[in-house]
Amino acid sequence: MSGGGEFRLDYAADLGAYRQLAKPFTQQQLLAAITAVLAAYPPGSGPAESTKT
């Protein structure tokens, strides 16, 4: 999501975003967010797996 200020980050969470980053963010902040999400959901264990048939 882009635009609208930080309060829009709440919308991202309501829509299921795992993490939100307010702009501007650093490469380190982006990498930390990606690493945290990947650590929380190892391959085959994420919420998307429950929707597969």
Secondary structure as a PSIPRED ss2 file (coil, helix, strand):
# PSIPRED VFORMAT (PSIPRED V4.0)

   1 M C   1.000  0.000  0.000
   2 S C   1.000  0.000  0.000
   3 G C   1.000  0.000  0.000
   4 G C   1.000  0.000  0.000
   5 G C   1.000  0.000  0.000
   6 E C   1.000  0.000  0.000
   7 F C   1.000  0.000  0.000
   8 R H   0.000  1.000  0.000
   9 L H   0.000  1.000  0.000
  10 D H   0.000  1.000  0.000
  11 Y H   0.000  1.000  0.000
  12 A H   0.000  1.000  0.000
  13 A H   0.000  1.000  0.000
  14 D H   0.000  1.000  0.000
  15 L C   1.000  0.000  0.000
  16 G C   1.000  0.000  0.000
  17 A C   1.000  0.000  0.000
  18 Y C   1.000  0.000  0.000
  19 R C   1.000  0.000  0.000
  20 Q C   1.000  0.000  0.000
  21 L C   1.000  0.000  0.000
  22 A C   1.000  0.000  0.000
  23 K C   1.000  0.000  0.000
  24 P C   1.000  0.000  0.000
  25 F C   1.000  0.000  0.000
  26 T C   1.000  0.000  0.000
  27 Q H   0.000  1.000  0.000
  28 Q H   0.000  1.000  0.000
  29 Q H   0.000  1.000  0.000
  30 L H   0.000  1.000  0.000
  31 L H   0.000  1.000  0.000
  32 A H   0.000  1.000  0.000
  33 A H   0.000  1.000  0.000
  34 I H   0.000  1.000  0.000
  35 T H   0.000  1.000  0.000
  36 A H   0.000  1.000  0.000
  37 V H   0.000  1.000  0.000
  38 L H   0.000  1.000  0.000
  39 A H   0.000  1.000  0.000
  40 A H   0.000  1.000  0.000
  41 Y C   1.000  0.000  0.000
  42 P C   1.000  0.000  0.000
  43 P C   1.000  0.000  0.000
  44 G C   1.000  0.000  0.000
  45 S C   1.000  0.000  0.000
  46 G C   1.000  0.000  0.000
  47 P H   0.000  1.000  0.000
  48 A H   0.000  1.000  0.000
  49 E H   0.000  1.000  0.000
  50 S H   0.000  1.000  0.000
  51 T H   0.000  1.000  0.000
  52 K C   1.000  0.000  0.000
  53 T C   1.000  0.000  0.000
